[in-house]
Amino acid sequence: MRKAPVIGGGVAALLVLARKEFRNLGATPAERRRPLPGDDVVPEAKGASTMAITIDVPPSAVWPWLVQMGCDRAGFYSWDRLDNGGRPSATELHPAWQELAVGDHVASTPTGDWWFEVVQVEPERALVLRAPVDVRAKKPFDPAGPRPRFFSDGVWAFVLEALPEGRTRLIVRVQGTARPRLLLGAANLLFWDPAHVVMQSRQLRNLKRRAESLHREPVLVVAA
């Protein structure tokens, strides 16, 4: 009779460990622990997921793909049916989408009713996006004002680091806070965390493929 609780505890521990590893795919232990741009944007942020990939081109060749992201722009380079309204993400660089400034909105839905706010832009170094959401009203809220009773407030940070031989380390960190913590924490465990791992890992692979392919081939600039 005593074996069941012991086995159950062991399975639970393995699941917690597996969840942690999946949420940090590709990132080294040092990358997971180190401070990154965006860490101080959301008070009480926790539960960070840090994923990373090495791209065989310099940061200057990766940055244009990041800065043109958006559901009304180049998409997000992941599963387009899930995060881009079914419209294929761009496979080229578009000059009209190469400018972002703090305070701009990066649409996360085809209607533009939901968005990420740009909170930090360091060209060829860091792009930090924030998504404060009023859960009950199902719309963004102004983080400068009081928080709604039910909310989530998260940060999505993309950090580029130059490596030797003209390569780039792309590190992506997602973290945030929410209330009610128990209910939204359960939703994260059962749905949002697995979804994030699937979507983020595909985005990283596609960014690598696009940046390396275009860097090797003659650059064709697409007019807006």
N, C-alpha and C positions, 0 to 999 in steps of 0.2 A: 504493500500500500504506500510505503514511503517513496517508492521509486518514481511514481507519477509526478509529484511536485518537483523532484530533482530533475527529471527529464524535461518537464515543462519549463523550468527555470533555465535549463541549458539551451533549449530551443529559443526562448525569448532573448537570451543573451546573444545568440548567434544572429537572430533577426536584427537586433539593435546594431551589432557590429557590421552586418551586411549593408544595412541602411546607411550607415556612416560612410562606408567605403564607396557605395554607389553614388552618394551625394557629393563625393570628392574625386570623381574619376579623373585620372590624368594628372592631378595635382600632387606635388611632393609634400611630405610632412612639413617642410619649412614653408612652402607656399600657403599651406592651410593655416599656419599659425601667424604668419607675418601680417602687419598692418598694410592695408591697401587703400587707395583713394575711395572715398565713399563710406568708409567705416564709421565716420562720425556724423553722418547725415541724419539718421533716424535714431532718436533717443530710445534706449532700452532694446535696440536691435539685438537679436540672438538667432541661433539656429543657422549659422552661416553654411552655405554650400559653396565650395571653391573647386572649380573644374579648370583644366588647363590643357593646352595643346601646343606643340612646336610647329611653326610654319616656316617653310624654307624660302622665305623672302624677307626683306627688311620691314620694319614698322611702317615706313612710308608707303609700302604697297598693300598693307593690311588696313590701315586707317580709312581709306576711302570707302571700303566695304562696310565699315562700322557706321560711319557718319551718315550714310544714305539709308539706314534702316528705317522702317516704319510701314505700317499697313497701307498707307496711302502713298508710299514711296517704293523702296526696293524690296519690301517684305522683311522677313527675319531669317531666311535661309534654313528653316527647319521643316517641319511637316506643314506645308502650306494649307492643307484642308483644315487644320486645327487652329492655326494662328495667323492666317493671312486671307481668310475668306475664300479659300480655294484658288486664289490667283497665284500663279507661279512667282516665286521670288526672282529678282533680277539676276541675270548672269553676266551683266555688263556694268560698267561704271557710268553714272549719269551726271554730267556737270551741274545740272539744276538742283541736284540733291546733295551737294558737297558742302553746304553751310549749315551749321548748327550753333546756337548760342544759348547761354544759360537762360532759363525761362521758357524756351521753346517747348512745344508739345510734340511728342512722337506718338502718332496714333497707334493704338494696339487693337482696334477693331475697324472693320471696313466703314462703319458709319462715322467714326471719329468721336463717338460719345465717350469712349474710354481712351486713356492715353498715359504715357510716361512723361513726366516733366524732366527736362534736362537740368541737372543741378551742378554739373561740373564738366568742363570741356578743356582738355589739354591736348592740342593736336599732336597726333602720332604717339600719344602717351596714355591718355585716360579719357573715357566717356562714362559718366555716371548718370543713371536714370532713376527716377523715383516714382512710385505708384501708390499714393494714398487713396484708399477706397472706403467709402461709407457702405458697409455691408448691407445694412437694412434698406437704404435708399438705392443701392446698386448703381452708384456713380462716384466719381472722384470727389474728394473734399479738399479744401484749402488747408495745407499743413501749417500755415501761419496762424490759423485760428484754433479754437478748441476742437479736440477730437470728438467724433460721434461716439455714442455708447457702444456700438458694434462697428469695428473697423479693422482694416489691415493696412499696414504701412510698410512698404518694402523698397529695397534698393537693389538695382541691377548694375553692377560695375564691370566695365571692360578695361583691362589694363594691358598695355603693350610694353614689352621689355626687349631691347635689342640684345641679340646673342652674337657670338663670333660667327664669321663667315657669312654675314648678311642674313641671318635668320632671326625669327621673332618668337618670343614666348608670349602667347595670349592667355591671360589669366582672367577668369570670369567668376565673380562672387555675387551671390544672392543672399540677402539676409533681411530680417524685418521683425516686426512685432504685431500683435493682434489681440483683440478682445471680442467676445469672451475666450480666454486662452484655452480652456478645456475643449470647447466645441470646435474652435478653429484649428486647434492642435490635432484633434482627431481627424479633421478633414485633410490637413497636411499629410498626416501619416498614411491615410488610406488612398488619397487621390493626388494631391498637389505635388508631393515629393516624388512619387513614381513618374508623374507626368513631366515634372521638371527635368529629371534625369534623362528621359527619352528625348525631350525636345532640345535640351541644352547640348547633349552629346551629338545630336545630328547637326545642330547649328555649327558647332565647332568643326566638325568634319567638312561640312559644306563650305565654310569660310576658308579653311585650309585649301580645299580643292579649287575654289574660285580664285583665290589670291595667287596660288602657285601657277595655275594654268594661264592666267592673264599676264603674269609677270614673265613667263617663258615665251609667250607668243607676242607678235606685234600688237601694240595697244590700239584698239579701235574705240574711239570716243563716240558714244551714242548721244545724239542730240536730243534735247527734251521734247 
